[in-house]
Amino acid sequence: MNGEAVFRVRGLVKRYDGHTVLDGVDFDLAPGECLAILGRSGSGKSVTLRQLIGLERPDAGSVRFHDLEVTALGERELLPVRRRVAMLFQGGALFDSMSVGDNLAFPFREHRTVPAEEIAGRVAALLARVGLAGIEEKMPADLSGGMRKRVALARALALDPEVVLFDEPTTGLDPMTAAAIGRLILDLHRSTGAATIVVTHDVALVRRIADRFAFLDQGRFRFTGTFAAAERSDDPLLTAFLAGREENPDAA
């Protein structure tokens, strides 16, 4: 990795009702890097993302964003971090009562002083960027799952974030739409230079877009590295996961 880490996570622990979901997670995110977090459903992938921007507080550990200790910040202090770190939630998290255009205009009105006459042009440019030009008047309920993901991605890019976090971006999509979303993520990652974390169980997506990936199992990163390194690994659980096979119960 080149340059100072954008995020530096050490010893991250998160428990729910006495159940440990994250049990000492460590990783760095380099500037401009695309890091994927792979793991089975319920392994704590999405939980990891929520700790990064203070949506939840860890039970132990450190999350540093540049020189800021995120775990020590209050809600008001977190606002500047959240302007620089965009999160694309699994369901898109669009405002159902707002049109597509108003959904995309919201970040400009909420976080920046942008002249009203400029907002429409910026919204149009964002929609064109994700291949959905001209749908400003549509409501979220009128969109397919893939279109909702694209609109949510356009909204995430509105404030030119330094980091973009993707929570299961291809879940619930057919293979062709999932491939299109993967291609869009890769194109936007390359064109913006933003550091990216993609949480997923979609091995094909990770193979296509990630510089490195981490395999989360039993609350810890069991493997972190490139696909080339993973393919040389003798870890039976990692090998089974990447191949889409049921693991040997004795292998874990």
C-alpha positions in Angstrom: 0.0 0.0 0.0 1.2 3.5 -0.7 0.7 6.5 1.5 -0.8 6.9 4.9 -3.9 4.8 5.6 -7.3 6.4 5.2 -8.8 4.1 7.8 -6.7 2.2 10.4 -8.7 -0.3 12.4 -7.2 -2.2 15.3 -8.7 -4.7 17.7 -12.3 -4.0 16.7 -14.8 -5.9 19.0 -18.6 -5.8 18.7 -21.1 -7.9 20.7 -24.9 -8.1 20.6 -26.7 -9.6 23.6 -23.5 -11.4 24.7 -22.8 -12.8 21.3 -19.4 -11.7 19.8 -19.7 -10.8 16.2 -16.4 -9.0 15.7 -13.5 -10.4 17.8 -10.4 -8.3 17.2 -10.6 -7.1 13.6 -7.5 -5.4 12.2 -7.1 -3.8 8.8 -5.9 -0.7 6.9 -7.4 1.0 3.9 -4.9 2.8 1.6 -5.8 5.9 -0.4 -7.4 4.9 -3.7 -7.6 1.2 -2.7 -10.5 -1.1 -3.3 -10.8 -3.5 -0.4 -13.5 -6.2 -0.3 -14.7 -7.9 2.8 -16.0 -11.4 2.1 -17.8 -13.8 4.4 -20.9 -15.8 4.9 -24.2 -14.3 5.9 -24.2 -13.2 9.5 -20.4 -13.1 9.7 -20.3 -9.4 10.7 -19.4 -7.8 7.3 -22.0 -5.1 7.5 -21.4 -4.6 11.2 -17.8 -3.7 10.3 -18.9 -0.9 8.0 -21.2 0.6 10.6 -18.4 1.0 13.0 -16.3 2.9 10.5 -18.7 5.9 10.4 -20.0 5.8 13.9 -23.4 4.3 13.1 -22.6 1.9 16.0 -20.1 2.0 18.7 -17.7 -0.9 19.1 -17.2 -2.6 22.5 -13.5 -2.4 22.1 -10.8 -1.3 19.6 -9.8 1.7 17.6 -11.1 3.1 14.3 -9.0 6.0 13.0 -9.9 8.0 10.0 -6.7 9.9 9.2 -5.9 11.6 12.5 -9.5 11.2 14.0 -10.4 8.5 16.4 -14.0 7.8 15.2 -14.9 5.9 18.3 -14.4 9.0 20.4 -16.5 11.4 18.4 -20.0 12.5 19.2 -22.8 12.9 16.6 -22.0 16.5 15.8 -18.3 15.7 15.5 -19.0 12.8 13.2 -20.7 15.0 10.5 -17.4 16.0 8.8 -16.4 12.4 8.6 -19.7 11.4 7.1 -19.4 14.1 4.5 -16.1 12.6 3.4 -17.2 8.9 3.7 -20.2 7.9 1.7 -22.1 4.7 2.5 -24.3 2.8 0.0 -26.7 0.8 2.1 -27.9 -2.6 0.9 -31.5 -1.4 0.2 -30.3 1.9 -1.2 -32.0 3.9 1.6 -33.7 6.3 -0.8 -36.4 8.6 0.6 -39.6 7.0 -0.7 -41.6 10.2 -0.4 -39.1 12.1 -2.6 -38.6 11.9 -6.4 -35.3 10.7 -7.7 -34.3 14.3 -8.4 -35.1 15.4 -4.9 -33.2 12.4 -3.5 -30.1 13.4 -5.3 -30.6 17.1 -4.5 -30.8 16.3 -0.8 -27.0 16.2 -0.1 -26.4 19.5 -1.8 -29.2 21.2 0.2 -28.2 19.5 3.5 -24.4 19.7 3.5 -23.4 22.4 1.0 -24.3 25.9 0.0 -25.1 25.3 -3.7 -27.1 27.9 -5.6 -30.6 26.5 -6.4 -30.1 27.1 -10.1 -27.1 24.8 -10.1 -28.6 21.9 -8.2 -30.7 20.6 -11.2 -27.6 20.5 -13.4 -25.6 18.6 -10.8 -28.4 16.1 -10.3 -28.6 15.6 -14.1 -24.9 15.0 -14.3 -24.9 12.5 -11.5 -27.8 10.5 -13.1 -26.0 10.5 -16.5 -22.9 9.2 -14.7 -24.7 6.1 -13.6 -26.5 5.6 -16.9 -29.9 6.9 -15.8 -30.2 10.3 -17.5 -33.7 11.9 -17.4 -35.4 10.0 -14.6 -35.5 13.0 -12.1 -39.3 12.9 -11.9 -39.7 9.2 -11.2 -40.4 8.0 -7.6 -38.2 5.3 -6.0 -41.2 2.9 -6.0 -41.2 3.1 -9.8 -37.6 1.8 -10.1 -36.3 -1.7 -10.4 -33.8 -3.0 -7.8 -30.9 -2.3 -10.1 -32.0 1.3 -10.8 -32.5 2.0 -7.1 -28.9 0.9 -6.5 -27.7 3.2 -9.3 -29.6 6.1 -7.9 -28.3 5.5 -4.4 -24.8 5.3 -5.8 -25.3 8.6 -7.7 -26.5 10.2 -4.4 -23.4 8.8 -2.6 -21.1 10.5 -5.1 -22.8 13.9 -4.8 -20.3 15.3 -2.3 -17.2 13.9 -4.0 -16.4 11.5 -1.1 -12.9 10.4 -0.3 -14.1 6.9 0.7 -17.2 5.0 -0.5 -18.5 2.0 1.5 -20.7 -0.5 -0.3 -23.0 -2.8 1.7 -23.9 -5.9 -0.4 -24.3 -3.9 -3.6 -25.4 -6.9 -5.7 -27.6 -8.8 -3.3 -31.1 -9.4 -4.7 -30.1 -8.7 -8.3 -30.2 -11.0 -11.2 -26.8 -12.0 -12.6 -26.8 -9.6 -15.5 -27.8 -6.6 -13.4 -25.3 -7.6 -10.7 -22.6 -7.7 -13.4 -23.6 -4.2 -14.6 -23.5 -2.9 -11.0 -20.0 -4.4 -10.6 -18.8 -2.8 -13.8 -20.2 0.6 -12.6 -18.5 0.3 -9.2 -15.2 -0.4 -10.9 -15.6 2.4 -13.5 -16.5 4.9 -10.8 -13.7 3.7 -8.5 -11.2 4.2 -11.3 -12.5 7.6 -12.4 -12.9 9.2 -8.9 -9.9 7.7 -7.2 -11.9 7.3 -4.0 -10.9 4.5 -1.6 -13.5 1.8 -1.5 -14.7 -0.9 0.8 -17.1 -3.5 -0.7 -18.9 -5.8 1.7 -20.3 -8.9 -0.1 -20.5 -12.6 -0.4 -20.3 -12.3 -4.2 -17.0 -13.9 -5.1 -17.2 -13.0 -8.8 -17.7 -9.3 -7.9 -14.6 -9.4 -5.6 -12.5 -11.1 -8.2 -13.4 -8.4 -10.7 -13.1 -5.2 -8.6 -10.9 -5.6 -5.5 -7.2 -4.9 -5.1 -7.3 -7.0 -2.0 -9.9 -8.9 0.0 -10.4 -10.0 3.6 -12.2 -13.1 4.5 -14.2 -12.7 7.7 -14.8 -15.8 9.8 -15.8 -16.2 13.4 -15.3 -12.5 14.1 -11.8 -12.2 12.6 -10.1 -11.8 9.3 -9.0 -15.3 8.5 -7.2 -14.2 5.3 -6.2 -10.8 3.9 -4.5 -10.5 0.5 -4.9 -10.7 -3.2 -6.8 -13.3 -5.2 -3.6 -14.7 -6.5 -2.4 -15.2 -2.9 -5.8 -16.7 -1.9 -5.6 -19.2 -4.8 -2.2 -20.4 -3.4 -3.6 -20.7 0.2 -3.9 -24.1 1.8 -6.8 -22.9 4.1 -9.6 -25.4 3.4 -12.4 -23.1 4.5 -11.2 -20.2 2.3 -10.7 -22.6 -0.7 -14.2 -24.0 -0.2 -15.8 -20.5 0.1 -14.1 -19.2 -3.0 -15.2 -22.3 -4.9 -18.8 -22.1 -3.7 -18.6 -25.5 -1.9 -19.9 -26.5 1.4 -16.9 -26.6 3.8 -15.8 -29.7 5.5 -17.0 -29.4 9.1 -13.7 -30.6 10.4 -11.7 -28.1 8.3 -12.7 -25.0 10.4 
